[in-house]
């Protein structure tokens, strides 16, 4: 382990003590876990939410029942009726 010294505001110290007590771990362990979480979040790529929004809009359009460009205008049953197979 490497020793680090940090300065906390009084309210941060109070909350740190309360949470460490509640979780049953040392304040140092809570700080280490918090650093791990912060570093992981900052290095994990975030999803491009605009892609999901575009997909959502596409699905809403599809579900609205409007004809989309290139959409077929026949049903499978129409083929059977046309060929006298029904």
HELIX and SHEET records of a PDB file:
HELIX    1   1 UNK A   10  UNK A   23  1                                  14    
HELIX    2   2 UNK A   27  UNK A   43  1                                  17    
HELIX    3   3 UNK A   49  UNK A   63  1                                  15    
HELIX    4   4 UNK A   76  UNK A   82  1                                   7    
END                                                                             
